[in-house]
Amino acid sequence: MFGTVQNSSAAFDVVCMTASLGGVSAYREILAALPESFPAAVVLVQHRPVREQDGLVGVLRYRSTLPVRLLEDGDQLAAGVVHVVPAGQWAAFTSEGKVTLHDADGPRAADPMFASAAAAFGPRVLVAVLTGRLNDGALGVRHVRGAGGRVLAQDSTTSEAFGMPSAAMATGCIDFVLPLPVLAHAVVSLVMVPGAAGLMRVSLPPWAAVIPPAVAT
């Protein structure tokens, strides 16, 4: 049990997503699909410049039925809330859902965040790698699958840039590669529909490069 995040009715306690180029539109579509009763905490990291005033939270609130908040160091994840990681940072988690913010190493915020989520929440974390260039998230998804969590990726036809999803796919650690509208509904189903997470389980191929968090360096 970990604080306000734990919810016995949900298959996952935490949903973490990453995006870069095209990510604002992708996040808006996904948040529009999440119902008010969505029982998991949602954490979003978006590659974007550091500015004095960050407008991403306001943009996402426009389409979300869930409250959207900018994370601050020391915050506690809450079920049914969308938490936005500040620009230029990544979030680390304890098993109780407490958040520590760290400066990102360039455009690499998802890898350490996914690895921390895997270590903290194990099979209770669901992550999604959305549109974006380069390969942030590919290392992180290996940690997630190594801990028993689940991983989705956005497909090439709906991605403005396919670098991040394709790099994650190359690890063999993706459960499903889906068009964005389908991915949004898959998140709802996996978290909220009883038995869906067990039914929609894909075995790792033998060549998949998985890193168990307990032995990762």
Secondary structure as the mmCIF struct_conf table of DSSP 4:
data_model
#
loop_
_struct_conf.conf_type_id
_struct_conf.id
_struct_conf.beg_label_comp_id
_struct_conf.beg_label_asym_id
_struct_conf.beg_label_seq_id
_struct_conf.end_label_comp_id
_struct_conf.end_label_asym_id
_struct_conf.end_label_seq_id
TURN_TY1_P TURN_TY1_P1 GLY A 3 VAL A 5
TURN_TY1_P TURN_TY1_P2 SER A 8 SER A 9
BEND BEND1 ALA A 10 ALA A 11
BEND BEND2 ASP A 13 ASP A 13
STRN STRN1 VAL A 14 ALA A 19
TURN_TY1_P TURN_TY1_P3 LEU A 21 GLY A 22
HELX_RH_AL_P HELX_RH_AL_P1 GLY A 23 ALA A 33
BEND BEND3 LEU A 34 LEU A 34
TURN_TY1_P TURN_TY1_P4 GLU A 36 SER A 37
BEND BEND4 ALA A 40 ALA A 40
STRN STRN2 ALA A 41 GLN A 46
BEND BEND5 GLU A 52 GLN A 53
HELX_RH_AL_P HELX_RH_AL_P2 LEU A 56 ARG A 61
TURN_TY1_P TURN_TY1_P5 TYR A 62 ARG A 63
BEND BEND6 THR A 65 LEU A 66
STRN STRN3 VAL A 68 LEU A 70
TURN_TY1_P TURN_TY1_P6 ASP A 73 GLY A 74
STRN STRN4 GLN A 76 GLN A 76
TURN_TY1_P TURN_TY1_P7 ALA A 79 GLY A 80
STRN STRN5 VAL A 82 VAL A 84
HELX_LH_PP_P HELX_LH_PP_P1 VAL A 85 PRO A 86
TURN_TY1_P TURN_TY1_P8 ALA A 87 GLY A 88
STRN STRN6 GLN A 89 PHE A 93
TURN_TY1_P TURN_TY1_P9 SER A 95 GLU A 96
STRN STRN7 LYS A 98 LYS A 98
STRN STRN8 VAL A 99 ASP A 103
BEND BEND7 ASP A 105 PRO A 107
HELX_RH_AL_P HELX_RH_AL_P3 ALA A 110 PHE A 121
HELX_RH_3T_P HELX_RH_3T_P1 GLY A 122 ARG A 124
STRN STRN9 VAL A 125 VAL A 129
BEND BEND8 THR A 131 THR A 131
BEND BEND9 ARG A 133 LEU A 134
TURN_TY1_P TURN_TY1_P10 ASP A 136 GLY A 137
HELX_RH_AL_P HELX_RH_AL_P4 ALA A 138 GLY A 146
TURN_TY1_P TURN_TY1_P11 ALA A 147 GLY A 148
STRN STRN10 ARG A 150 GLN A 154
TURN_TY1_P TURN_TY1_P12 SER A 156 THR A 158
BEND BEND10 GLU A 160 GLU A 160
HELX_RH_AL_P HELX_RH_AL_P5 GLY A 163 MET A 169
TURN_TY1_P TURN_TY1_P13 ALA A 170 GLY A 172
BEND BEND11 ASP A 175 ASP A 175
STRN STRN11 PHE A 176 LEU A 178
HELX_RH_AL_P HELX_RH_AL_P6 LEU A 180 MET A 192
BEND BEND12 VAL A 193 VAL A 193
TURN_TY1_P TURN_TY1_P14 PRO A 194 GLY A 195
HELX_RH_AL_P HELX_RH_AL_P7 ALA A 196 LEU A 199
TURN_TY1_P TURN_TY1_P15 MET A 200 MET A 200
HELX_LH_PP_P HELX_LH_PP_P2 SER A 203 PRO A 205
TURN_TY1_P TURN_TY1_P16 PRO A 206 TRP A 207
HELX_RH_3T_P HELX_RH_3T_P2 PRO A 213 VAL A 215
#
